[in-house]
């Protein structure tokens, strides 16, 4: 059985080699917690976002979209509780000054420290286990006390005081606050009525103490969130509906059921009624990919309190006034990306050779079809291949590839997960068998099987297979 660390190394290597993911600022030695998506990575990430948007907005009659600003009025983060309570437990090694998250150090020795513990409680657990804890950098056991470190990233955008402590502004720590503060705008400018949802995809920033596990935990990341606004008495019923929908979404994408599981939060924040995570079996174990939460009326009530603007909803059927409750689904693009890379990475033997193949579902594959002229030094083949490429690229994401022999091109396309390769050969030109003129060879990624298809039928064939 393959070791999980081996699979992670293979995925990271493939991602770099084939242009999926690069270390951020690599030529300067890298920047911790930041990664860049390369040519195929950006296509995969866009397809992940498109699949989510299709499921959450296009197929739902009562959910609309939003793209709110990354920088907001600082009072937004006071109202949300982030200024006062958005922190992680930091501990510093006195020998090498490496800063670590105390809960992660404890987790490594299988000691649980809940994220909602007070700093005093975490210090108590940490002190009980000091003899077992080692600095991940130098291996020493000389730690200071645990302290809380706020994760909001400050910015001077719009701040001209030259003193950030006087008028602090922040990069958003999550995208959902932009949804809450636009609740009334959406309600007043569209035809939606409670229950309705607002969906958003966007960047968020957290000043993580110790980013780790590749793109799983970053300082700059992207979220896909939906907030459903419901009547108070309907909250838990709607919550159960969305739990089922969100798990089924991954199964419909092609994820194996055994690689997914639910994890219930043991200690809820005071305002929440329920919180479950969908965990995926990453190479480093089951970890959170998506959260589904019943948040009560806390979010809108806080913004009503801090802004002075009413967030009450007048039910047109009962004439009842209430602050809507919220059911939230929240998932990271980057974590989904890593889960997709893990789920669909495969190695097999084809034609007597071992190959690496990314078995992406067609809707997620960065490139849908690759077009090859059999030989790049034959102008007639190249011209015909360019005609076929123009035909296909108008309908789907296609790639033109004439570099190396056809076998090497197949292997390259297998590694980036291209479902089909189309080869234009001499039979396409009608030189050897006139009855095969204007047909091409279509090769299937998963089976390696090849089929002759007429160019006029090519778009329909690729769309259906």
C-alpha positions as CSV (number, residue, x, y, z in Angstrom):
1,X,0.0,0.0,0.0
2,X,1.4,3.4,-1.0
3,X,2.4,5.6,1.9
4,X,0.4,8.8,2.2
5,X,3.6,10.9,2.3
6,X,4.7,9.3,-1.0
7,X,1.4,10.2,-2.7
8,X,1.7,13.8,-1.4
9,X,5.2,14.1,-2.8
10,X,4.0,12.7,-6.1
11,X,1.1,15.2,-6.3
12,X,3.3,18.1,-5.4
13,X,5.9,17.1,-8.0
14,X,3.3,16.6,-10.7
15,X,1.7,19.9,-9.9
16,X,5.1,21.7,-10.3
17,X,6.3,19.7,-13.3
18,X,3.0,20.1,-15.3
19,X,2.2,23.7,-14.4
20,X,-0.6,23.3,-11.9
21,X,0.9,24.9,-8.8
22,X,4.1,26.9,-8.2
23,X,5.5,28.2,-4.9
24,X,4.7,31.9,-4.5
25,X,7.7,34.2,-5.2
26,X,9.9,31.2,-5.9
27,X,12.7,33.1,-7.5
28,X,13.1,35.0,-4.3
29,X,13.2,31.8,-2.2
30,X,9.5,31.6,-1.8
31,X,6.9,33.3,0.5
32,X,5.4,31.1,3.2
33,X,1.7,30.4,2.8
34,X,1.4,31.7,-0.7
35,X,1.2,29.7,-3.9
36,X,0.5,30.5,-7.6
37,X,-1.7,28.5,-9.9
38,X,0.0,27.8,-13.3
39,X,-1.5,27.4,-16.7
40,X,-3.3,24.1,-16.0
41,X,-3.9,25.0,-12.3
42,X,-5.8,28.1,-13.2
43,X,-8.0,26.1,-15.6
44,X,-8.7,23.4,-13.0
45,X,-9.5,26.0,-10.3
46,X,-11.8,27.9,-12.7
47,X,-13.6,24.6,-13.5
48,X,-14.0,23.9,-9.7
49,X,-15.5,27.3,-9.2
50,X,-17.8,26.9,-12.2
51,X,-19.0,23.5,-11.0
52,X,-19.8,25.0,-7.6
53,X,-21.6,28.0,-9.1
54,X,-23.6,25.8,-11.4
55,X,-24.7,23.7,-8.4
56,X,-25.3,26.5,-6.0
57,X,-26.7,29.3,-8.2
58,X,-27.7,28.2,-11.7
59,X,-29.6,25.2,-10.5
60,X,-31.2,26.8,-7.5
61,X,-34.2,29.1,-8.1
62,X,-33.8,31.0,-4.8
63,X,-30.0,31.7,-4.7
64,X,-28.4,34.8,-6.2
65,X,-24.8,35.8,-6.6
66,X,-22.6,38.6,-5.2
67,X,-19.0,39.9,-5.5
68,X,-18.3,42.1,-2.5
69,X,-15.3,44.2,-1.8
70,X,-12.2,42.6,-0.2
71,X,-11.6,45.7,2.0
72,X,-14.6,46.9,4.1
73,X,-15.3,49.4,6.8
74,X,-13.4,48.3,9.9
75,X,-16.6,48.2,11.9
76,X,-17.6,45.2,9.9
77,X,-14.9,43.2,11.7
78,X,-15.8,44.6,15.1
79,X,-19.4,43.6,14.6
80,X,-18.5,40.1,13.4
81,X,-16.2,39.5,16.4
82,X,-13.0,39.1,14.4
83,X,-11.2,42.1,16.0
84,X,-11.7,40.8,19.5
85,X,-11.9,37.0,19.0
86,X,-10.4,35.9,15.7
87,X,-7.2,34.3,16.9
88,X,-5.0,31.2,17.1
89,X,-2.9,30.0,20.0
90,X,0.8,30.9,19.3
91,X,3.8,29.6,21.1
92,X,7.4,30.4,20.4
93,X,10.6,28.3,20.7
94,X,13.0,30.2,23.0
95,X,16.0,28.6,21.2
96,X,15.4,29.2,17.5
97,X,12.4,31.7,17.8
98,X,10.2,29.5,15.5
99,X,6.5,30.3,16.1
100,X,4.1,27.4,16.0
101,X,0.4,26.9,16.7
102,X,0.1,25.3,20.1
103,X,-2.9,23.2,19.0
104,X,-1.0,21.8,16.1
105,X,1.9,20.8,18.3
106,X,-0.6,19.1,20.6
107,X,-2.4,17.4,17.8
108,X,0.9,15.8,16.6
109,X,1.0,13.9,19.9
110,X,-2.7,13.2,19.7
111,X,-3.8,15.6,22.4
112,X,-6.9,17.6,21.5
113,X,-7.0,21.4,22.2
114,X,-10.3,22.9,21.2
115,X,-10.2,26.1,19.1
116,X,-12.8,27.6,21.5
117,X,-10.6,27.1,24.6
118,X,-9.5,30.2,26.5
119,X,-5.8,31.0,26.4
120,X,-5.6,29.9,30.1
121,X,-7.2,26.5,29.2
122,X,-4.8,25.9,26.3
123,X,-1.8,26.8,28.5
124,X,-3.0,24.3,31.0
125,X,-3.1,21.5,28.4
126,X,0.2,22.6,26.9
127,X,2.0,22.7,30.3
128,X,0.7,19.1,31.0
129,X,2.4,17.9,27.9
130,X,5.5,20.0,27.6
131,X,7.8,17.0,28.1
132,X,6.4,15.4,24.9
133,X,6.5,18.5,22.7
134,X,9.4,19.4,20.4
135,X,10.0,22.4,18.2
136,X,9.4,21.4,14.6
137,X,12.4,23.5,13.5
138,X,15.2,22.7,16.0
139,X,13.8,19.8,18.0
140,X,14.3,21.5,21.4
141,X,11.7,21.6,24.1
142,X,12.1,25.1,25.3
143,X,8.8,26.8,24.7
144,X,7.4,30.0,26.1
145,X,3.8,30.5,27.2
146,X,0.9,30.2,24.8
147,X,-0.7,33.5,23.7
148,X,-3.5,34.4,21.4
149,X,-2.5,35.9,18.0
150,X,-5.2,37.7,15.9
151,X,-5.4,36.4,12.4
152,X,-6.8,39.5,10.7
153,X,-4.4,41.0,8.2
154,X,-4.2,44.8,8.5
155,X,-3.8,47.1,5.4
156,X,-3.2,50.8,5.0
157,X,-5.7,51.0,2.1
158,X,-7.7,54.1,2.8
159,X,-5.7,54.8,5.9
160,X,-3.7,58.0,5.7
161,X,-2.9,58.5,9.4
162,X,0.5,56.7,9.2
163,X,-0.5,55.0,12.4
164,X,-2.4,51.8,11.8
165,X,-3.3,51.5,15.4
166,X,-5.5,54.6,15.2
167,X,-7.6,53.8,12.1
168,X,-7.0,50.1,11.3
169,X,-8.5,48.6,8.2
170,X,-8.3,44.9,7.3
171,X,-8.2,42.5,4.4
172,X,-11.3,40.4,4.9
173,X,-10.8,37.2,7.0
174,X,-13.8,35.5,5.3
175,X,-16.1,36.3,2.5
176,X,-19.4,35.8,4.3
177,X,-19.4,39.2,6.0
178,X,-19.7,40.9,2.6
179,X,-22.9,38.8,2.1
180,X,-24.4,39.8,5.5
181,X,-23.8,43.6,5.0
182,X,-25.5,43.3,1.6
183,X,-28.5,41.4,2.8
184,X,-30.8,44.4,2.6
185,X,-29.4,45.6,-0.7
186,X,-30.1,42.2,-2.4
187,X,-33.5,42.0,-0.7
188,X,-34.5,45.5,-1.9
189,X,-33.1,45.3,-5.5
190,X,-34.2,41.8,-6.5
191,X,-37.4,39.7,-6.3
192,X,-36.1,37.3,-3.7
193,X,-38.1,36.5,-0.6
194,X,-37.1,34.6,2.5
195,X,-36.0,31.8,2.3
196,X,-33.3,32.8,-0.2
197,X,-29.5,32.5,-0.5
198,X,-26.6,34.7,-1.5
199,X,-23.5,32.9,-3.0
200,X,-20.0,34.3,-3.4
201,X,-16.6,33.2,-4.5
202,X,-13.7,35.4,-3.5
203,X,-10.3,35.8,-1.8
204,X,-9.8,35.9,1.9
205,X,-6.7,36.5,4.1
206,X,-5.6,35.1,7.4
207,X,-2.3,35.7,9.0
208,X,-1.7,32.1,9.7
209,X,1.0,31.4,12.3
210,X,2.3,28.2,10.6
211,X,0.9,27.6,7.1
212,X,1.3,23.9,6.3
213,X,0.3,20.9,4.3
214,X,0.9,22.5,0.9
215,X,-2.1,24.5,-0.4
216,X,-4.4,23.1,2.4
217,X,-3.6,26.0,4.8
218,X,-2.6,29.2,3.1
219,X,-2.5,32.9,4.1
220,X,-4.2,34.0,0.9
221,X,-6.9,31.7,-0.1
222,X,-10.2,31.6,-2.0
223,X,-13.6,30.7,-0.6
224,X,-16.9,29.5,-2.1
225,X,-19.7,30.4,0.4
226,X,-23.5,30.5,0.4
227,X,-25.6,32.0,3.1
228,X,-29.2,31.0,3.1
229,X,-31.5,33.4,5.0
230,X,-34.5,31.6,6.5
231,X,-37.3,32.0,9.0
232,X,-36.3,31.1,12.6
233,X,-38.6,28.1,12.8
234,X,-37.3,26.7,9.5
235,X,-33.6,26.9,10.2
236,X,-32.9,23.3,11.2
237,X,-35.1,21.8,8.4
238,X,-33.2,23.9,5.8
239,X,-30.0,22.9,7.5
240,X,-30.6,19.2,7.0
241,X,-31.5,19.8,3.4
242,X,-28.2,21.5,2.7
243,X,-26.2,18.9,4.5
244,X,-27.6,16.3,2.2
245,X,-27.1,18.4,-0.9
246,X,-23.5,19.3,-0.2
247,X,-22.4,15.7,0.5
248,X,-24.2,14.5,-2.7
249,X,-22.4,17.2,-4.7
250,X,-19.0,15.5,-4.1
251,X,-20.4,12.1,-4.9
252,X,-21.9,13.5,-8.2
253,X,-18.5,14.9,-9.1
254,X,-17.0,11.4,-8.8
255,X,-15.5,11.3,-5.3
256,X,-15.5,7.9,-3.7
257,X,-17.9,7.7,-0.7
258,X,-15.2,6.1,1.5
259,X,-13.0,9.2,1.1
260,X,-15.7,11.5,2.6
261,X,-17.1,11.7,6.1
262,X,-19.0,14.0,8.4
263,X,-17.4,15.4,11.5
264,X,-19.6,17.1,14.1
265,X,-18.2,20.1,16.0
266,X,-18.0,19.0,19.6
267,X,-18.1,22.5,21.1
268,X,-20.3,25.0,19.3
269,X,-19.9,28.8,19.4
270,X,-22.6,30.2,21.6
271,X,-24.8,31.4,18.7
272,X,-24.7,28.3,16.6
273,X,-27.3,25.5,16.6
274,X,-25.3,22.9,14.6
275,X,-22.0,22.6,12.8
276,X,-20.8,19.7,10.7
277,X,-17.7,19.5,8.5
278,X,-17.4,17.4,5.4
279,X,-13.9,15.9,5.7
280,X,-11.9,14.4,2.9
281,X,-9.2,11.8,3.2
282,X,-6.2,13.9,2.1
283,X,-2.7,12.2,2.0
284,X,-2.2,13.5,5.5
285,X,-5.6,12.1,6.8
286,X,-9.2,13.2,7.1
287,X,-9.4,17.0,7.3
288,X,-12.0,19.6,6.8
289,X,-12.9,20.5,3.3
290,X,-16.3,22.2,3.7
291,X,-18.4,23.4,6.7
292,X,-22.2,23.4,6.9
293,X,-23.4,25.5,9.8
294,X,-26.7,26.7,11.4
295,X,-25.7,30.1,12.6
296,X,-29.0,31.5,14.1
297,X,-29.6,35.2,13.8
298,X,-26.2,36.3,15.2
299,X,-24.7,37.7,12.0
300,X,-27.5,40.0,10.9
301,X,-28.2,41.0,14.5
302,X,-24.6,42.0,15.1
303,X,-24.5,44.2,12.0
304,X,-27.9,45.6,12.9
305,X,-26.5,46.5,16.4
306,X,-23.2,48.0,15.1
307,X,-24.6,49.8,12.0
308,X,-27.9,51.0,13.4
309,X,-29.6,49.7,10.2
310,X,-32.5,47.4,10.7
311,X,-32.0,43.8,9.3
312,X,-35.6,42.8,10.0
313,X,-37.6,41.1,7.4
314,X,-41.3,41.6,7.0
315,X,-42.9,38.3,5.9
316,X,-45.4,39.3,3.1
317,X,-47.7,36.3,4.0
318,X,-47.8,36.5,7.8
319,X,-46.9,40.2,8.4
320,X,-44.4,38.9,11.0
321,X,-41.2,40.8,11.5
322,X,-38.0,38.9,12.3
323,X,-34.3,38.9,11.8
324,X,-33.6,36.0,9.5
325,X,-31.5,33.0,10.6
326,X,-28.6,31.8,8.5
327,X,-27.7,28.4,7.1
328,X,-24.1,28.5,5.8
329,X,-22.1,26.3,3.4
330,X,-18.5,27.3,3.1
331,X,-15.7,25.5,1.2
332,X,-12.2,26.5,0.1
333,X,-11.2,26.5,-3.6
334,X,-7.7,25.5,-2.6
335,X,-8.7,22.6,-0.4
336,X,-11.1,21.4,-3.1
337,X,-8.3,21.7,-5.6
338,X,-6.0,19.5,-3.4
339,X,-8.8,17.0,-2.9
340,X,-9.4,16.8,-6.6
341,X,-5.7,16.2,-7.3
342,X,-5.7,13.5,-4.6
343,X,-8.9,11.8,-5.6
344,X,-8.2,11.5,-9.3
345,X,-4.4,10.9,-9.3
346,X,-3.7,7.4,-10.6
347,X,-0.9,5.2,-11.9
348,X,-1.4,2.2,-14.2
349,X,0.1,0.3,-17.0
350,X,-0.8,0.9,-20.6
351,X,0.9,-0.6,-23.6
352,X,3.5,-2.3,-21.3
353,X,4.5,1.1,-19.7
354,X,3.7,2.6,-16.4
355,X,2.0,5.9,-16.6
356,X,0.7,8.7,-14.4
357,X,-2.8,9.7,-15.3
358,X,-5.1,12.3,-13.8
359,X,-8.6,10.8,-14.2
360,X,-10.4,14.2,-13.8
361,X,-14.2,14.2,-14.5
362,X,-14.6,15.9,-17.9
363,X,-16.2,19.0,-16.4
364,X,-13.1,19.6,-14.2
365,X,-10.4,18.6,-16.7
366,X,-8.2,21.7,-17.5
367,X,-8.0,20.7,-21.2
368,X,-11.0,18.9,-22.7
369,X,-9.2,17.8,-25.9
370,X,-5.7,17.9,-27.4
371,X,-5.1,18.2,-31.1
372,X,-2.0,16.6,-32.7
373,X,-0.7,16.7,-36.2
374,X,1.1,13.3,-36.6
375,X,4.2,15.1,-37.8
376,X,5.0,18.7,-37.4
377,X,7.3,18.9,-40.4
378,X,4.4,18.1,-42.9
379,X,2.7,21.3,-43.8
380,X,-0.5,19.6,-44.9
381,X,-0.9,17.7,-41.6
382,X,-0.2,20.9,-39.6
383,X,-2.7,22.9,-41.7
384,X,-5.5,20.3,-41.2
385,X,-4.7,20.0,-37.5
386,X,-5.0,23.8,-37.2
387,X,-8.4,23.6,-38.9
388,X,-9.6,21.0,-36.4
389,X,-8.2,22.9,-33.5
390,X,-10.1,26.0,-34.6
391,X,-13.3,24.0,-34.9
392,X,-12.9,22.4,-31.4
393,X,-11.5,25.5,-29.5
394,X,-14.7,27.4,-30.4
395,X,-16.7,24.8,-28.4
396,X,-14.4,23.7,-25.6
397,X,-11.0,24.3,-24.0
398,X,-8.6,22.7,-26.5
399,X,-4.8,22.5,-26.8
400,X,-2.6,22.2,-29.9
401,X,0.4,20.0,-29.3
402,X,3.1,19.1,-32.0
403,X,6.1,18.6,-29.7
404,X,7.7,15.2,-29.6
405,X,6.4,11.9,-30.9
406,X,2.7,11.0,-30.4
407,X,3.4,8.6,-27.6
408,X,5.1,11.3,-25.5
409,X,2.3,13.7,-26.3
410,X,-0.2,11.1,-25.0
411,X,1.7,10.7,-21.7
412,X,1.9,14.5,-21.3
413,X,-1.8,14.8,-21.8
414,X,-2.5,11.9,-19.4
415,X,-0.6,13.7,-16.7
416,X,-2.7,16.8,-17.1
417,X,-5.9,14.8,-17.3
418,X,-7.0,15.5,-20.9
419,X,-10.0,13.1,-21.6
420,X,-9.4,12.9,-25.4
421,X,-6.6,13.3,-27.9
422,X,-7.3,13.9,-31.6
423,X,-4.6,13.0,-34.1
424,X,-4.6,14.2,-37.7
425,X,-2.7,11.7,-39.8
426,X,-2.2,10.8,-43.5
427,X,-5.5,8.9,-43.6
428,X,-7.2,12.2,-42.6
429,X,-5.8,13.7,-45.8
430,X,-7.2,10.7,-47.8
431,X,-3.7,9.8,-49.1
432,X,-3.7,6.1,-48.1
433,X,-7.4,5.2,-47.8
434,X,-9.7,7.7,-49.6
435,X,-12.7,6.4,-47.6
436,X,-11.1,7.7,-44.4
437,X,-10.6,11.2,-45.7
438,X,-11.6,13.9,-43.2
439,X,-11.7,11.4,-40.3
440,X,-9.3,11.6,-37.3
441,X,-8.1,9.2,-34.6
442,X,-9.6,9.9,-31.2
443,X,-7.8,8.4,-28.2
444,X,-9.5,7.9,-24.9
445,X,-7.4,8.8,-21.8
446,X,-8.7,6.2,-19.4
447,X,-8.7,3.2,-21.7
448,X,-6.1,4.1,-24.3
449,X,-8.6,2.9,-27.0
450,X,-8.7,4.7,-30.3
451,X,-11.5,5.3,-32.7
452,X,-11.9,6.9,-36.2
453,X,-14.4,9.8,-36.1
454,X,-15.5,12.1,-38.9
455,X,-14.4,15.7,-38.4
456,X,-18.0,16.8,-39.0
457,X,-19.1,14.6,-36.1
458,X,-16.2,15.4,-33.8
459,X,-17.8,18.1,-31.6
460,X,-20.8,15.9,-30.9
461,X,-18.7,12.9,-30.2
462,X,-16.4,14.7,-27.7
463,X,-19.4,16.3,-26.0
464,X,-21.1,13.0,-25.5
465,X,-18.1,10.9,-24.4
